[in-house]
Amino acid sequence: MNAVCKALLAECCRQFAFRLPALEMGVDHVHCFVSAMPRWALSTIVRLLKGYISRGAIENGS
């Protein structure tokens, strides 16, 4: 599942022009550093990233 989540996060970052310089995943949590343009609110970035992971997990049956 970690590989799927990492791929989904990378895809989201590519789509929205975010940079993801660091990423660590635990069993039930994710720590990441994200670099984005100042126009992006932190809450919006978190919502986008969590949404990608959630939809990906549902589509992959996890």
HELIX and SHEET records of a PDB file:
HELIX    1   1 ASN A    2  PHE A   16  1                                  15    
HELIX    2   2 LEU A   42  GLU A   59  1                                  18    
SHEET    1   A 2 ARG A  19  MET A  25  0                                        
SHEET    2   A 2 VAL A  30  SER A  35 -1                                        
END                                                                             
